[in-house]
């Protein structure tokens, strides 16, 4: 069992207020497993809170690269997700060629209806919307074991879906995030497993906050092949 401190998502220190200073961004984080705690035990507290492994250096808001929707007739039903949210439908084309283990995990959990009703608990303007925590706090995950990282060369651009994790690379479980804009500082540090191909305008409407008050949520998540 991990401590409450270990389970808290990493937050950036507040930057001095200035019209010329862009908002600081911090990498998406997931629950911290027992293995993660063991791997990081003994490090100085200041290091774990402000410069933990896997936490990118805060950067200014990147230039947006628009996601290119794939033709509906070219989507693989077995590797396509249909998510009904409180803001509308979102369709995600999954990439088993990039991250087979992560895609399989998402499909298993979707078929178990694990994601139904789960909120978008951490939503940062110009950065990303994070979801997948059953507690709505960012500190939880499924009952399944944590996944081994499948970092790949796919860039974190607008519409990309990637897995949240703690500072330990092999700690992704159920939480994931969707990029509002380019976040290339996350490349090869977080596992990209898919991309929004329909409904990105609905993702853009998800309520912001960290944490979010009265958050939007996923009503249902289904694998397209299972939808009649």
WOWO-V206261 format. One record per helix or strand. SS is the DSSP state (a for helix, b for strand). FROM is the first residue (numbers start at 1). TO is the last residue. If there is no record, write none. Layout:
ss->SS from->FROM to->TO
ss->SS from->FROM to->TO
This chain:
ss->a from->4 to->7
ss->b from->29 to->29
ss->a from->34 to->40
ss->a from->45 to->50
ss->a from->72 to->74
ss->a from->77 to->79
ss->b from->80 to->85
ss->b from->88 to->94
ss->a from->96 to->111
ss->b from->119 to->124
ss->b from->128 to->131
ss->b from->147 to->147
ss->b from->160 to->163
ss->b from->165 to->165
ss->b from->172 to->172
ss->b from->176 to->179
ss->a from->184 to->186
ss->b from->192 to->198
ss->a from->200 to->203
ss->b from->209 to->209
ss->b from->217 to->223
ss->a from->224 to->226
